[in-house]
Amino acid sequence: MKIPFIKCHGSGNDFILIDELENALAFTEEERKHLSLLLCDRNNGIGSDGILFVLGSDKAEGRMRMFNSDGTEAEMCGNGLRCVARHMIDKLGRSNIQIETEKAVLSVSQVEQIYPSIDTFAVAIEPVSFDVASLPMNFSAEQAVDVEIPELSERHRFTALSVPNPHIVSLVDEVKEEELYEIGKKANQLSSVFPNGVNVSFVQQLEQNQIFARTYERGVGLTNACGTAMSASSLVSTLLGTNELDTPVVVINKGGLVHCIVTKDGDTYRIQLRGNGTNVYQAVVEVNDDMQAFYVHSEERFEEENKAYEKLQNYAASLIGGSRA
């Protein structure tokens, strides 16, 4: 089976994008799962955080399905949605379109660049809910806002929300990766509290409307960036008073940076996530019939695009006192 694909990333959160519609492919659910397990493996596969499958839709210009590297499907992926937005916008030659996701039809558009030479795409992250049942999370109250979760940690306070995939966010003085890893791993083993698992983020305030976010992503582990986690982190920090509504929050991550704008209409919060959708290379992968082996050929790299993003990464690293040189 020959499968054309694009290796792409949003904030260093990297994906294999496969356009089933354009290439007349029609995978079964099992095939999508097996492809994710085979191709995302960083030791023996192409290597990525997941696969973005682009399909047709009767509700929008296209439909996105995102499978994690462990073969599970995510309800939503903000970084992946930007990559699909870029792919569809390039293909259709339009600056504003809609993409169907599992939970909603979302508006996406190409907008002003967040950094020189970085094509930038804005995507809506919704629906948003603080109802613990929406995660789901077993808790003693309907909402868990800035509370202790004793089963996880006695040192941290968390806010739970779905955007629409499940997140818990803790504001910290300093992001300690080992601690985040242990809490994230524990949370995803704690089925009595999080039956479907959960994404866990630590957020450090750098200055007004500027934060550093690090995430343990359900089904993946620690990642360079998670779009919905950065969106959730912006909302939680705004809710708790460290950032402002209707103002871009610069969210710095290991893979670069994005802008998140949190708005409120009555009791409803909305988040717009703005960032890159960078193509690394395109190629063809040939997979054998039992999906146990493959090889890649016809690779074409997008060198200028990748050099431009390296500059953004170095800039983002300088804001947190690091260096990516």
C-alpha positions in Angstrom: 0.0 0.0 0.0 1.5 3.4 -1.1 0.6 6.3 1.2 1.7 9.8 0.4 2.2 11.8 3.6 3.5 15.1 5.0 5.6 15.3 8.2 4.6 18.5 9.9 4.5 20.1 13.3 2.7 22.7 15.4 5.1 24.1 18.1 7.3 21.1 17.8 4.4 18.7 18.4 5.0 16.6 15.3 2.7 14.6 13.2 2.3 12.5 10.1 -0.5 14.0 8.0 -2.3 11.6 5.6 -5.0 13.0 3.3 -7.3 10.1 2.7 -9.6 12.2 0.5 -6.9 13.6 -1.8 -5.2 10.2 -2.2 -8.4 8.1 -2.5 -7.6 6.2 0.7 -10.3 4.7 2.9 -8.7 3.1 6.0 -10.7 1.0 8.5 -10.6 1.9 12.2 -8.1 -1.0 12.8 -5.9 0.2 10.0 -5.7 3.7 11.4 -4.8 2.3 14.8 -2.1 -0.1 13.3 -0.7 2.7 11.1 -0.3 4.9 14.2 1.5 2.1 16.2 3.7 1.3 13.2 4.7 4.7 11.8 4.8 6.9 15.0 7.4 4.7 16.7 10.5 6.9 17.2 12.8 3.9 17.3 11.5 1.8 14.5 9.1 4.0 12.6 9.0 7.4 11.0 8.6 8.9 14.4 5.9 11.3 15.5 3.5 12.2 18.3 0.5 11.0 16.2 -1.1 10.7 12.8 -3.5 13.3 11.4 -6.0 11.7 9.1 -7.8 14.2 6.7 -11.2 13.0 5.5 -14.2 14.3 3.7 -17.1 16.0 5.6 -20.7 16.9 4.8 -20.5 19.6 7.5 -17.3 21.4 6.6 -14.5 21.6 4.0 -12.8 18.7 5.7 -12.7 16.4 8.7 -9.7 15.8 11.1 -9.1 12.6 13.1 -6.0 12.4 15.2 -4.5 9.1 16.5 -1.9 9.2 19.2 1.3 7.1 18.9 -0.2 4.4 21.2 -3.1 3.9 18.7 -5.8 5.7 20.7 -7.8 8.5 19.2 -7.8 12.0 20.7 -11.0 14.0 20.9 -9.1 17.1 19.8 -5.6 18.3 19.0 -5.0 22.0 18.7 -1.5 21.8 17.2 -2.7 19.1 14.8 -5.7 21.2 13.9 -3.3 24.0 12.8 -1.4 21.6 10.6 -4.6 20.4 9.0 -5.8 24.0 8.6 -2.6 24.9 6.8 -2.9 21.8 4.6 -6.6 22.5 3.7 -6.1 26.3 3.2 -3.1 25.6 0.9 -5.1 23.0 -1.0 -8.3 25.1 -1.4 -6.6 28.5 -1.8 -8.8 30.1 0.8 -7.9 31.9 4.0 -11.0 31.0 6.1 -12.5 27.5 6.2 -14.2 25.1 8.7 -12.9 21.7 9.8 -15.0 19.0 11.4 -13.5 17.4 14.6 -15.0 14.8 16.8 -16.8 17.2 19.1 -17.5 20.3 16.9 -17.1 22.0 13.5 -14.4 24.6 14.1 -13.4 27.8 12.2 -9.8 28.0 11.1 -8.0 30.8 9.3 -4.7 32.2 8.2 -3.8 35.3 10.3 -1.0 37.8 10.9 2.3 36.1 11.6 3.3 35.7 15.3 7.0 35.8 14.2 8.7 36.8 11.0 8.4 34.3 8.1 6.2 32.0 10.2 2.8 31.4 8.4 0.3 31.5 11.3 -3.0 29.8 11.6 -5.8 30.6 14.1 -8.1 27.8 15.3 -11.0 27.8 17.6 -10.6 25.6 20.7 -14.1 24.6 21.9 -16.4 23.5 23.4 -14.9 24.4 26.8 -16.4 23.1 30.1 -15.4 23.1 33.7 -18.0 20.4 34.5 -15.9 17.5 35.9 -18.4 15.1 34.2 -17.1 16.4 30.8 -13.6 15.0 31.3 -14.8 12.7 33.0 -13.4 13.1 36.5 -14.8 11.5 39.6 -14.8 14.3 42.2 -16.9 15.4 45.2 -18.2 18.6 43.4 -19.4 19.6 40.0 -16.3 21.6 39.3 -12.7 21.4 40.4 -11.2 24.9 40.3 -7.9 25.5 42.1 -8.3 22.5 44.4 -6.1 19.8 45.8 -6.4 16.3 44.3 -4.9 14.3 47.2 -4.5 11.1 45.2 -2.0 13.0 42.9 -0.1 15.5 45.0 -0.3 17.3 48.4 1.9 20.1 47.0 -0.1 21.3 44.0 -3.5 22.7 43.3 -5.3 21.8 40.1 -8.1 23.1 37.9 -9.9 20.6 35.8 -11.5 21.4 32.4 -12.3 19.9 29.0 -11.4 21.7 25.8 -13.0 19.3 24.8 -10.3 16.7 25.7 -9.6 16.4 29.4 -7.0 18.5 31.2 -5.9 19.4 34.7 -3.7 22.5 35.1 -1.5 23.6 38.0 0.1 27.0 38.4 3.6 26.6 39.8 6.5 28.8 40.7 8.9 26.6 38.6 8.2 23.8 36.2 10.0 20.7 37.3 9.8 18.1 34.6 10.5 15.0 36.7 7.7 15.9 39.1 5.3 16.6 36.1 6.2 13.3 34.6 5.5 11.4 37.8 2.2 13.2 38.4 1.1 12.8 34.8 2.0 9.1 34.8 0.1 8.6 38.1 -2.9 10.5 36.9 -3.2 8.3 33.8 -3.0 5.2 36.0 -5.6 6.5 38.4 -8.7 5.2 36.7 -10.8 5.7 39.8 -10.5 9.5 39.4 -9.8 9.8 35.6 -11.5 6.8 33.9 -10.4 7.9 30.4 -7.0 9.4 31.4 -6.1 13.1 31.5 -3.6 15.6 30.2 -1.6 17.3 33.0 0.1 20.7 32.7 2.4 22.8 34.9 2.2 26.5 34.1 4.8 29.1 35.2 4.0 32.8 34.9 6.9 34.7 33.3 5.4 38.1 33.1 2.0 39.7 32.5 0.3 37.7 29.7 3.3 35.5 29.2 3.6 31.9 30.5 5.7 28.8 30.1 3.7 25.6 29.9 4.9 22.0 30.0 2.5 19.0 29.5 2.3 15.3 30.2 0.0 14.3 27.3 -2.3 11.4 27.7 -1.2 8.5 25.4 2.1 10.2 24.6 4.0 11.4 27.8 6.0 14.6 28.0 5.7 16.4 24.6 7.3 19.6 23.2 3.9 21.2 23.1 0.2 20.3 23.3 -2.2 22.8 21.7 -5.2 22.1 23.8 -3.0 22.2 26.9 -1.6 25.6 26.0 -5.2 26.8 25.4 -6.3 25.3 28.7 -3.3 26.8 30.5 -4.1 30.2 29.1 -7.7 29.9 30.3 -6.9 28.7 33.8 -4.3 31.4 34.3 -6.8 34.0 33.1 -9.5 32.6 35.3 -7.2 32.7 38.4 -6.3 36.3 37.7 -2.7 36.1 36.4 -3.6 36.9 32.8 -6.2 39.0 31.0 -9.3 38.3 28.9 -9.4 39.5 25.3 -5.6 39.9 25.2 -3.1 37.6 23.5 -1.3 35.4 26.1 2.1 34.3 24.8 2.5 30.7 25.7 6.1 29.5 25.5 6.8 25.8 25.3 9.7 23.4 24.5 8.9 23.6 20.8 8.4 27.3 20.4 5.5 29.6 21.2 1.9 30.3 20.4 -0.6 33.1 21.2 -3.9 32.3 22.9 -6.8 34.7 23.2 -9.4 33.9 25.9 -12.8 35.5 25.6 -16.0 35.2 27.7 -19.6 35.5 26.5 -21.9 35.2 29.5 -20.9 32.0 31.2 -19.2 30.6 28.1 -15.4 30.8 27.6 -13.9 30.6 24.1 -10.2 30.2 23.2 -8.5 31.1 19.9 -5.1 29.4 19.4 -2.6 31.0 17.0 0.6 29.4 15.9 2.6 27.7 13.2 1.6 24.8 11.0 5.1 23.9 9.6 5.8 21.3 6.9 9.1 19.4 7.5 9.0 17.2 4.5 6.7 15.2 2.2 7.2 11.6 1.1 5.6 8.3 0.3 5.5 5.4 2.7 4.9 1.8 1.4 3.3 -0.5 4.0 3.0 -4.2 3.5 -0.4 -5.9 3.7 -0.1 -7.0 7.3 1.1 -3.6 8.4 4.2 -5.0 10.0 6.8 -3.4 7.8 7.3 -0.3 5.6 9.8 1.8 3.8 9.8 5.5 2.9 10.9 7.1 -0.4 10.5 10.2 -2.6 11.3 12.5 0.3 11.2 16.3 -0.4 12.2 18.6 2.5 11.0 22.1 3.1 14.4 23.6 4.1 13.6 27.3 4.2 10.4 26.8 6.2 12.3 24.8 8.8 15.2 27.3 9.0 12.6 30.0 9.7 11.0 28.0 12.5 14.4 27.3 14.1 14.7 31.1 14.6 11.4 31.2 16.4 12.5 28.3 18.6 15.7 30.1 19.6 13.7 33.3 20.3 11.3 31.3 22.5 14.1 29.6 24.3 15.7 33.0 25.1 12.5 34.1 26.8 12.9 31.3 29.4 16.6 31.7 29.7 17.5 28.6 27.6 19.2 28.1 24.3 18.4 25.9 21.4 21.6 26.8 19.5 
